[in-house]
Amino acid sequence: MKLDATTLLTNTVYSNYNIRNRFYQCLRRKHKLRIKHHTRTSRIPKDLLIDHRPERINSREEFGHWEGDLMIFKRNVKSNLITLRERKSRYLIAIKNENKTASGTALTLISTVKNVKKAIHSITFDQGMEFQKFEWINDCLNTDVYFCHPASPHEKGAIENVNGVIRVELPRSLNIDLLKQKDVLRITEEINNRPLKCLNYQTPAELFSEHLRYVN
């Protein structure tokens, strides 16, 4: 499997004790130790696993396929961020979410993205408990839902990468209860208006708007 530059840098820094102690702050998340993800038994029907996601989604040849995640912040704070990223345009949506329950997360997501419902053909999540009301999301948005394998965040690399970008402004230690949705919107707009080499130096906002015009 081909590794991107960020993954190669991370593996190099963690490969040696002396290198890690000198350079871990150069990593995007600045963890001194590699965070271990413990494997757990999948609770998701096998036909919803990412193995069954069509190749047209995997290759980014078709617009309207998203990856979703939940960003957690300061301990003992219930609020969090739901993040969604469209795979082809790299367009980002971030939503302040008041709790981590599956019901609350599903309702917040559905109510916020209903205005772009026509541009959501599928969403790929991890297997966190907060996404266990996926049938609600499927029914209300009329979209396909897929899941990564347990403890495999690299399988939705687009959203994991942009979460790292968000962490620059919103570190894990932040008390997100003090943050307004308008503050989140400011950050996402700034990210969506950055030209990207992978988009031939178009911005995600430009490419998303361009594709959106042709969606029925």
C-alpha positions in Angstrom: 0.0 0.0 0.0 1.4 3.4 -1.0 1.9 5.7 2.1 1.4 9.5 2.0 4.1 11.9 3.2 2.4 12.5 6.5 2.3 8.7 7.3 5.9 8.3 6.2 7.0 11.2 8.5 5.0 9.7 11.4 6.5 6.3 11.0 10.0 7.7 10.8 9.7 9.7 13.9 8.2 6.9 15.9 10.7 4.3 14.6 13.5 5.4 17.0 13.5 6.6 20.6 16.0 9.4 20.1 14.4 10.6 16.9 10.9 10.5 18.5 12.0 12.6 21.5 13.6 15.2 19.3 11.0 15.6 16.6 7.6 14.5 17.9 6.5 18.1 18.1 7.0 18.4 14.3 4.1 15.9 13.9 0.6 17.4 13.2 -0.9 16.0 16.5 2.3 16.4 18.5 1.8 13.1 20.4 5.0 11.9 22.1 3.8 8.3 22.0 2.0 6.6 19.2 -1.7 6.3 20.1 -2.7 2.6 20.0 -6.1 1.7 18.7 -7.5 -1.5 20.4 -9.2 -3.9 18.1 -12.7 -4.8 19.0 -15.4 -7.1 17.6 -17.4 -5.4 14.8 -21.0 -4.7 15.6 -21.8 -3.6 12.0 -23.4 -5.9 9.4 -20.7 -7.3 7.1 -22.5 -6.0 4.0 -21.9 -2.4 5.2 -18.2 -2.7 5.7 -15.9 -0.7 3.4 -15.0 -3.9 1.5 -18.4 -3.6 -0.2 -18.0 0.1 -1.1 -18.1 0.4 -4.9 -14.8 1.2 -6.7 -16.3 4.4 -8.2 -16.3 5.7 -4.6 -12.9 4.4 -3.7 -11.3 6.0 -6.8 -13.0 9.4 -6.2 -14.4 9.4 -9.8 -17.9 10.2 -8.6 -19.1 13.3 -6.6 -21.3 13.0 -3.5 -19.4 10.5 -1.4 -18.4 11.6 2.1 -16.4 10.5 5.1 -17.5 11.3 8.6 -15.9 11.4 12.0 -16.4 12.8 15.6 -13.7 15.0 17.1 -13.4 14.8 20.9 -12.0 17.6 23.0 -11.4 18.4 26.7 -12.2 15.7 29.2 -15.6 15.9 30.9 -16.9 18.1 28.2 -19.8 16.5 26.3 -19.7 18.8 23.2 -17.7 17.7 20.2 -17.5 18.2 16.5 -19.1 16.1 13.7 -16.8 16.4 10.7 -17.8 15.4 7.1 -15.6 15.6 4.0 -16.7 15.0 0.4 -14.1 12.7 -1.2 -13.9 14.2 -4.7 -13.9 17.9 -3.9 -12.4 17.6 -0.4 -15.1 20.0 0.8 -15.5 20.1 4.6 -18.5 20.5 6.9 -18.0 20.7 10.6 -20.9 20.8 13.1 -20.8 21.5 16.8 -22.6 18.6 18.5 -23.9 18.9 22.1 -23.4 15.2 23.1 -21.8 12.0 22.0 -24.9 9.8 22.0 -25.8 8.0 18.9 -29.3 9.5 18.8 -28.0 13.1 19.4 -25.2 12.7 16.8 -27.5 11.3 14.1 -30.2 14.1 14.7 -27.6 16.9 14.6 -26.0 15.5 11.5 -29.3 15.0 9.7 -30.8 18.4 10.6 -27.6 20.3 9.5 -26.9 18.7 6.1 -30.5 18.4 4.9 -29.9 21.5 2.7 -27.2 19.6 0.7 -29.0 16.3 0.9 -28.9 15.9 -2.9 -25.1 16.0 -2.8 -24.8 13.1 -0.3 -24.9 9.7 -1.9 -22.9 7.8 0.7 -21.1 8.4 4.0 -18.3 6.3 5.4 -17.9 6.2 9.2 -15.8 4.4 11.7 -17.4 2.0 14.1 -17.7 4.4 17.1 -20.8 4.1 19.2 -21.8 7.6 18.1 -22.6 6.3 14.6 -24.8 3.4 15.6 -28.0 5.1 14.6 -26.8 4.8 11.0 -30.2 3.5 9.9 -31.7 6.9 10.8 -29.1 8.6 8.7 -29.7 6.2 5.8 -33.5 6.7 5.9 -33.6 10.5 6.4 -30.9 11.4 3.9 -31.6 8.5 1.5 -27.9 7.7 1.4 -25.8 4.6 1.6 -23.7 4.2 4.7 -20.4 2.2 5.0 -18.1 1.5 7.9 -14.3 1.1 8.2 -13.0 -2.0 9.9 -12.5 -1.7 13.7 -9.5 0.4 14.7 -8.7 1.3 11.0 -9.0 5.1 10.8 -6.6 5.1 7.8 -9.5 3.7 5.7 -11.1 7.1 5.8 -7.9 9.1 5.3 -9.6 12.2 3.8 -11.4 13.1 7.0 -8.6 12.0 9.3 -6.2 14.4 7.4 -8.5 17.4 7.6 -9.2 16.7 11.3 -5.5 17.2 11.8 -5.7 20.6 10.1 -8.6 21.6 12.3 -6.6 20.6 15.4 -4.1 23.3 14.6 -6.8 25.9 15.6 -8.9 23.7 17.8 -6.5 21.5 20.0 -7.8 18.6 22.0 -7.4 20.7 25.2 -10.0 23.2 24.1 -13.2 23.6 26.0 -15.4 23.4 23.0 -18.5 24.3 25.1 -17.3 27.9 24.7 -17.2 27.7 20.9 -20.1 28.9 18.8 -21.1 27.3 15.5 -20.2 30.6 13.7 -16.6 30.1 15.0 -16.6 26.6 13.5 -18.0 27.9 10.3 -15.2 30.5 10.1 -12.6 27.8 10.4 -14.2 25.5 7.8 -14.6 28.3 5.3 -10.9 29.1 5.6 -10.0 25.5 5.0 -12.4 25.1 2.1 -10.9 28.2 0.4 -7.3 26.9 0.4 -6.1 25.9 -3.1 -5.0 22.2 -3.1 -2.4 20.7 -5.4 -4.5 17.5 -5.6 -7.3 19.6 -7.1 -5.1 21.3 -9.6 -5.0 24.3 -7.3 -8.7 24.8 -7.2 -10.2 25.2 -3.8 -12.6 22.7 -2.3 -15.3 25.4 -2.2 -14.9 26.1 -5.9 -15.0 22.4 -6.9 -17.9 21.6 -4.6 -20.0 24.5 -6.0 -19.1 23.4 -9.5 -20.3 19.8 -9.0 -23.3 20.9 -7.0 -24.8 22.7 -10.0 -25.1 19.4 -11.9 -26.6 17.3 -9.1 -30.3 16.5 -9.6 
